[in-house]
Amino acid sequence: CHGPDGAGDGPLARTLNQAPIDLRIHAQPGVHSDGTLFLWITQGIPGTPMPAFATALSEKQRWQLVHYLRHLARAGSMQQP
């Protein structure tokens, strides 16, 4: 849904009633804590198409995803002028 770069433009994005957010913005330092990102990945976000991944991903994999989101955010900020 979020696409390979986390921009919210993945192949499933067009099929959703609410477009996925640009994760690179929400993963910027100081916007949301690691714990908040982990909670959203684990439980999903009520009122949005964001599903819970608690049963699909191990705890370790969910933390790895948080770290990957932080990496995307840093990479995205480096590309901006």
C-alpha positions as CSV (number, residue, x, y, z in Angstrom):
1,C,0.0,0.0,0.0
2,H,2.7,2.5,1.0
3,G,5.0,1.4,-1.9
4,P,8.7,0.5,-1.9
5,D,9.8,3.9,-0.8
6,G,7.0,4.5,1.7
7,A,5.5,7.4,-0.3
8,G,1.9,6.0,-0.2
9,D,1.9,5.2,-3.9
10,G,2.1,1.4,-3.8
11,P,0.0,-0.7,-6.2
12,L,-2.8,-1.3,-3.7
13,A,-3.1,2.4,-2.8
14,R,-5.6,3.1,-5.6
15,T,-7.9,0.4,-4.3
16,L,-8.4,1.9,-0.9
17,N,-11.1,4.4,0.1
18,Q,-8.4,6.4,2.0
19,A,-5.0,6.9,0.5
20,P,-2.0,5.5,2.5
21,I,0.1,8.2,4.2
22,D,3.6,9.0,3.2
23,L,5.6,7.1,5.8
24,R,8.7,9.1,5.1
25,I,7.0,12.1,6.8
26,H,5.6,10.2,9.8
27,A,9.0,8.5,10.4
28,Q,11.0,11.7,10.6
29,P,12.7,12.1,13.9
30,G,10.6,14.0,16.4
31,V,7.3,13.4,14.6
32,H,6.3,10.0,16.2
33,S,8.3,7.9,18.6
34,D,9.6,4.4,17.7
35,G,7.0,3.0,20.2
36,T,4.1,4.7,18.4
37,L,5.3,3.4,15.0
38,F,5.6,-0.1,16.5
39,L,2.1,0.2,18.1
40,W,0.6,1.2,14.7
41,I,2.3,-1.6,12.9
42,T,1.2,-4.1,15.7
43,Q,-2.4,-2.9,16.2
44,G,-3.2,-1.0,13.0
45,I,-4.8,2.4,13.1
46,P,-8.5,2.5,13.8
47,G,-10.6,4.5,11.2
48,T,-8.0,3.9,8.5
49,P,-7.1,1.1,6.1
50,M,-3.9,0.4,8.1
51,P,-4.2,-3.2,9.3
52,A,-2.7,-4.8,12.3
53,F,0.4,-7.0,11.7
54,A,0.7,-8.5,15.2
55,T,0.0,-12.0,13.9
56,A,1.6,-11.6,10.4
57,L,5.0,-10.4,11.7
58,S,7.1,-11.4,14.7
59,E,8.0,-8.8,17.3
60,K,11.5,-8.7,15.9
61,Q,10.2,-8.1,12.3
62,R,7.9,-5.3,13.5
63,W,10.9,-3.5,15.2
64,Q,13.0,-4.1,12.0
65,L,10.2,-2.4,10.1
66,V,10.3,0.6,12.5
67,H,14.1,0.9,11.8
68,Y,13.4,0.6,8.1
69,L,10.9,3.4,8.2
70,R,13.5,5.6,10.0
71,H,15.9,4.7,7.2
72,L,13.3,5.7,4.5
73,A,12.7,9.0,6.3
74,R,16.5,9.8,6.4
75,A,16.9,8.9,2.8
76,G,13.9,11.0,1.8
77,S,15.1,14.0,3.6
78,M,18.5,13.8,1.9
79,Q,16.9,13.9,-1.5
80,Q,15.0,17.2,-0.8
81,P,16.8,20.5,-1.6
